[in-house]
Amino acid sequence: MKYGVSVILTVLFLVLAFRGTDFSKLYDSLAGANYWWILANFGVLMVSHVIRAWRWRYLLDPIKPNIGLRNLFSGVMVGYMMNNILPRAGEITRPYTIGKLETISKGAAFGTIVVERIMDTLSFLLLIAAIPLLYHGEMSASFPWLAKASVATALVTLALFSVVVVFMLRRDWTDVMLRYFTKVVPGRMTGRVEHLAHAFLDGFLFLKRPGSFLMITVTSIVIWLLYALMMYCAFFAFDIQKLGINGAIAVLAISSIGVALPTPGATGTYHAFTSQALIRLYGVDQAVALSYATVTHAVGFVGVTMIGLYYFVKDNVSVSEAMKNGGPTQP
């Protein structure tokens, strides 16, 4: 059912993105693009994934110190590849992959993925908050729902994060809550549920290490700066570099909404939000805006899938085993 919803969303947003398009103009825009800049765009994307793997090392360090960058990068790329096939499948496959390669708790590894998603959400909200400094037009006229949605997302994210941190720091409170919960769980599963809950909370142990927290913060900033640079490089491919780095950050913020929606590899949602950001905020021609969205998405989608597939085969990752055993249900 959930994949059916994903397919519907993909088709819906593709229709919204491309309706009313003059496809002859779209073809001309695609044919006239400078694809060397698209290659640079992909190169920056891959550097950001390397930094993301490096950041993951600091998140996992309390669980297992000094994990090699190669295995971390494999987990990241296999996860992104799976997200390109099945929405959110990467969040299950990543902890399975690193757990398999490094023999660590998959539940704890899953906890670090949750931390990543919280950090990415907060980074996105900071970008949204910074848009008035970067874009001097009337944002509410173009995206009237953005401010309320951002506030609601911020409140929910911070509330959930605060609750998890409290339970991570006060394991005695966690045990009290688990005793109430396990009353409705079959007796044979009680120990397993308690173990998995604590393993998940172990994914937040980096908060007790100031040095790790500093490096995670720095690498998070670097990742998002690279994302902005990636968007900016692609501006040159379509001769819209006049929008500048401020424009790249603004478009990145809006496009990130599309990336967050549950479609395979953000197909359709990325096209719609990215093109609409270019059209509504900066008056970019529809054909050029759609060309930009289509090419940047396609290069990232195909390139990441191919690299992820390489590590998937190289490290002998099993889809069925990952989906069955890779999530937080495994110690």
Beta strands, then each sheet from edge to edge (+ up, - down):
end
